[in-house]
Amino acid sequence: MSDDLPPDLPRLQALRVWHALWLERIDRKIAALRMREAERRQGERARPTAPEWIVELGIGDGRPPAELHTGDCYATGKRRRPVTRDEARRLLAAGLRACTHCRPDSELEVLE
């Protein structure tokens, strides 16, 4: 087996320092990635559950309800508030428009 390392002590010591620095750098990166993963898992555990039903609110005085969505609907606007299943059914029965994308009226079995 051929020995490709330098034959003298000063160069071997320089190589050892160089590799020790690289190992330290790699260890720091591993620790940072482990911490990031732990924080991500903790964030997932602490994240509040998504509401089942969302009322999109209108613009203006009192911000009246404008449309009902399921909690995971992608078409929900920025002005919104969560509602209970009973309130969602009541709002649909009162004539509130149901989202045509997520169809909360079908899920709530409140059809016209």
C-alpha positions as CSV (number, residue, x, y, z in Angstrom):
1,M,0.0,0.0,0.0
2,S,1.4,3.4,-1.0
3,D,1.6,6.1,1.7
4,D,0.4,9.4,0.2
5,L,0.9,11.4,3.4
6,P,3.9,13.7,3.7
7,P,6.9,12.2,5.3
8,D,7.7,15.1,7.7
9,L,6.2,16.0,11.1
10,P,5.4,19.7,10.4
11,R,3.3,18.9,7.3
12,L,1.5,16.0,9.1
13,Q,0.7,18.3,12.0
14,A,-0.6,21.0,9.6
15,L,-2.9,18.4,7.9
16,R,-4.1,17.2,11.3
17,V,-5.0,20.8,12.3
18,W,-6.7,21.4,9.0
19,H,-8.8,18.2,9.3
20,A,-9.6,19.0,13.0
21,L,-10.9,22.4,11.9
22,W,-13.1,20.8,9.2
23,L,-14.4,18.2,11.7
24,E,-15.3,21.0,14.1
25,R,-17.1,22.9,11.3
26,I,-19.0,19.7,10.3
27,D,-20.0,19.1,13.9
28,R,-21.3,22.6,14.2
29,K,-23.4,22.2,11.1
30,I,-24.8,18.8,12.3
31,A,-25.7,20.4,15.7
32,A,-27.4,23.3,13.9
33,L,-29.4,21.0,11.7
34,R,-30.4,18.8,14.7
35,M,-31.6,21.9,16.5
36,R,-33.6,23.2,13.5
37,E,-35.3,19.8,13.2
38,A,-36.1,19.7,16.9
39,E,-37.6,23.3,16.6
40,R,-39.6,22.2,13.6
41,R,-41.0,19.2,15.4
42,Q,-41.8,21.3,18.5
43,G,-43.5,23.9,16.2
44,E,-45.7,21.2,14.6
45,R,-46.7,20.0,18.1
46,A,-47.5,23.5,19.3
47,R,-49.4,24.6,16.1
48,P,-53.0,25.1,16.8
49,T,-55.4,22.9,14.9
50,A,-57.0,24.4,11.9
51,P,-60.7,25.3,12.4
52,E,-63.3,23.1,10.7
53,W,-65.2,26.0,9.3
54,I,-64.3,29.6,8.4
55,V,-66.4,32.6,7.6
56,E,-64.9,35.1,5.2
57,L,-65.8,38.6,6.3
58,G,-66.9,41.4,4.1
59,I,-65.6,45.0,4.1
60,G,-67.3,47.8,5.8
61,D,-69.2,48.6,9.0
62,G,-69.3,45.5,11.2
63,R,-67.6,43.4,8.6
64,P,-70.6,41.2,7.8
65,P,-70.1,37.5,6.8
66,A,-69.6,37.2,3.1
67,E,-68.9,33.5,2.4
68,L,-68.5,30.2,4.3
69,H,-65.5,27.9,3.7
70,T,-64.2,24.6,5.1
71,G,-61.1,25.1,7.4
72,D,-58.7,23.9,4.7
73,C,-60.0,25.9,1.7
74,Y,-57.4,27.5,-0.4
75,A,-59.8,30.2,-1.6
76,T,-60.4,31.8,1.8
77,G,-59.6,35.5,1.9
78,K,-57.6,37.4,4.6
79,R,-60.5,38.7,6.5
80,R,-61.9,35.6,8.3
81,R,-62.9,34.1,11.6
82,P,-63.4,30.5,12.6
83,V,-66.9,29.3,13.4
84,T,-68.4,26.2,15.0
85,R,-70.3,23.6,13.0
86,D,-73.6,24.7,14.4
87,E,-72.9,28.4,13.6
88,A,-71.8,27.4,10.0
89,R,-75.1,25.5,9.5
90,R,-77.1,28.4,10.9
91,L,-75.3,30.9,8.6
92,L,-76.0,28.7,5.5
93,A,-79.6,28.3,6.5
94,A,-79.8,32.1,6.9
95,G,-78.6,32.5,3.2
96,L,-74.9,33.0,3.5
97,R,-73.1,32.0,0.3
98,A,-71.1,28.8,0.4
99,C,-67.7,28.6,-1.3
100,T,-67.9,27.0,-4.7
101,H,-64.4,25.5,-4.3
102,C,-64.6,23.7,-1.0
103,R,-68.5,23.2,-0.9
104,P,-69.1,23.5,2.9
105,D,-72.8,23.2,2.2
106,S,-72.4,19.7,0.9
107,E,-70.2,18.7,3.9
108,L,-72.7,20.2,6.3
109,E,-75.6,18.7,4.3
110,V,-77.3,22.0,4.0
111,L,-78.3,22.1,0.4
112,E,-80.8,24.5,-1.3
